[in-house]
Amino acid sequence: MSTEKKTKLIKNKRISCYGCKYLYEDKCNWFYIVKKTMAKVIPPEVQRNGCQHYEQKIKTEGSELIKLIMNKFEGELI
């Protein structure tokens, strides 16, 4: 039997490029890492809303209280 405590990954409803692991100095490294092309500058409207390639920079684990606070204030853990 495993005695490990299972924790849920907290993912908020609202995302932006600021919490993404591909963001580097206003450029998206997804193109460099995945597509093997040059990193592209991210337009401001995309930076605010994120894109379908978003991956959290830090895997955050925590309680339902933290999840509630993040969703209530539409925040991100950066």
C-alpha positions as CSV (number, residue, x, y, z in Angstrom):
1,M,0.0,0.0,0.0
2,S,1.1,3.5,-0.8
3,T,1.0,6.1,1.9
4,E,1.7,9.0,-0.3
5,K,-0.5,12.0,0.1
6,K,-2.1,12.9,-3.3
7,T,-2.2,16.6,-4.0
8,K,-4.0,18.4,-6.8
9,L,-2.3,20.7,-9.2
10,I,-3.8,24.2,-8.8
11,K,-4.7,25.8,-12.1
12,N,-6.5,29.0,-12.1
13,K,-9.2,30.1,-14.6
14,R,-7.3,33.0,-16.0
15,I,-3.9,32.7,-17.6
16,S,-1.5,35.0,-19.3
17,C,2.0,34.6,-20.8
18,Y,3.5,35.9,-17.5
19,G,3.2,32.5,-15.8
20,C,4.3,30.5,-18.9
21,K,7.5,28.6,-19.0
22,Y,8.1,29.7,-22.6
23,L,8.1,33.4,-21.9
24,Y,11.6,35.0,-22.1
25,E,12.1,38.8,-22.4
26,D,8.8,39.4,-24.2
27,K,9.5,36.5,-26.6
28,C,7.9,33.1,-26.9
29,N,10.4,30.3,-26.8
30,W,7.8,27.8,-27.8
31,F,8.7,28.4,-31.4
32,Y,12.4,27.8,-30.7
33,I,11.9,24.7,-28.5
34,V,9.1,22.9,-30.4
35,K,9.1,24.3,-33.9
36,K,12.9,24.8,-34.1
37,T,12.5,28.3,-35.5
38,M,13.4,31.7,-34.0
39,A,11.6,32.8,-30.9
40,K,8.8,35.3,-31.7
41,V,7.9,38.6,-30.0
42,I,4.6,38.3,-28.2
43,P,2.0,41.0,-29.0
44,P,0.6,42.7,-25.9
45,E,-2.9,41.4,-26.3
46,V,-1.6,37.8,-26.5
47,Q,0.6,38.4,-23.4
48,R,-2.4,39.4,-21.4
49,N,-4.6,36.5,-22.5
50,G,-2.1,33.7,-23.1
51,C,-2.3,31.1,-25.8
52,Q,-3.0,27.4,-26.3
53,H,0.7,26.5,-25.8
54,Y,0.6,27.8,-22.2
55,E,2.5,25.7,-19.6
56,Q,2.9,26.8,-16.0
57,K,6.4,27.8,-15.1
58,I,6.1,26.3,-11.6
59,K,4.0,23.3,-10.7
60,T,1.9,24.6,-7.8
61,E,0.3,22.3,-5.3
62,G,-1.9,23.4,-2.5
63,S,-5.2,23.6,-0.8
64,E,-8.7,24.4,-2.0
65,L,-8.4,27.7,-0.1
66,I,-5.5,28.8,-2.4
67,K,-7.5,27.7,-5.5
68,L,-10.5,29.7,-4.2
69,I,-8.5,32.8,-3.7
70,M,-6.8,32.6,-7.1
71,N,-10.2,32.1,-8.9
72,K,-11.9,34.8,-6.9
73,F,-9.4,37.5,-7.7
74,E,-8.5,36.1,-11.1
75,G,-4.9,35.9,-10.2
76,E,-1.9,33.9,-11.1
77,L,0.9,32.5,-9.0
78,I,4.0,33.8,-10.7
